[in-house]
Amino acid sequence: MLSTGALRAHLLAARLAGPVATSREDSLRSYRLFAARDPRVTLGLDPQWAWGERDLLRLMADKCGVSGDPAYRSGPDVIDPERTLRALGAFAGRLAAVARRRAPVLIGTGHPHRLLGFYAGLADALSAAGCLVLTPAQGRCVDITTRFGVRTYRLDYVRGVALVREPGGEGAGCEPGAHTHSPLPVRAALEALADAGGPLPELVVGDHGWVCGAGQLGFEAVGLADTDDPALFVGEAEGRVSVAVPIDDAVRSAYYRPLTRYVLNRACLSQ
């Protein structure tokens, strides 16, 4: 069993927390865009409160441990590992609750290159515990606005984890999926479940638009978020996201394996 102390050391060594690769410039840019309600960073969330840049900086200092000094404008951003550990404990608690009820869950990621293995481990464990890991709308096309214009993607599942691919982008040797912040994939998945008459997920697990899009529609949602993803922490503050875990979401995929073990141990689930 991975101890809390061992995981703390791993978070710092792998730069999942502590000084992270996400720059202060990127974080501040996201706060500025979020304050302007730019859909690229609201991730499907329609904030109930007015959030200015200073409000977001205070929130992220509280939730993540970034510097609350508005004069700090450049350099690496920082995530407090103690905040990460507390949030992972709460995250594990929500997994344990659905596992006890053997409730249906939906798991999806906008970071398949980095986080697919983390979520797949959770999906395997929840399925083994008797939860129905939902895979709705597989193959459905979703048009997503990107910096290159509107592009069509296809909803797919790998080991129970939803992701999007460009049509034809599957098979041996292909990339695991596309990076996206869009809430449209989770909306398509939930719409397909509703049209089919259920069952609907009692918990949505993921990141980016998967969490915010589901939370905005009233589903319980938990997930991981970097310092430049204020939407999940705003959703948590406003009560539409149950748990947002502050962590660098773009390090090597292998570095998330200890997190899987830690979360499943805390949730009393076997991998």
Secondary structure as GFF3:
##gff-version 3
##sequence-region A 1 271
A	DSSP	alpha_helix	4	13	.	.	.	ID=ss1
A	DSSP	beta_strand	18	23	.	.	.	ID=ss2
A	DSSP	alpha_helix	24	35	.	.	.	ID=ss3
A	DSSP	alpha_helix	39	42	.	.	.	ID=ss4
A	DSSP	alpha_helix	53	63	.	.	.	ID=ss5
A	DSSP	beta_strand	76	79	.	.	.	ID=ss6
A	DSSP	alpha_helix	81	101	.	.	.	ID=ss7
A	DSSP	beta_strand	105	108	.	.	.	ID=ss8
A	DSSP	alpha_helix	112	128	.	.	.	ID=ss9
A	DSSP	beta_strand	141	146	.	.	.	ID=ss10
A	DSSP	beta_strand	149	158	.	.	.	ID=ss11
A	DSSP	beta_strand	161	165	.	.	.	ID=ss12
A	DSSP	alpha_helix	184	195	.	.	.	ID=ss13
A	DSSP	beta_strand	203	207	.	.	.	ID=ss14
A	DSSP	alpha_helix	208	216	.	.	.	ID=ss15
A	DSSP	beta_strand	221	225	.	.	.	ID=ss16
A	DSSP	alpha_helix	230	238	.	.	.	ID=ss17
A	DSSP	beta_strand	243	246	.	.	.	ID=ss18
A	DSSP	three_ten_helix	253	256	.	.	.	ID=ss19
A	DSSP	alpha_helix	257	266	.	.	.	ID=ss20
###
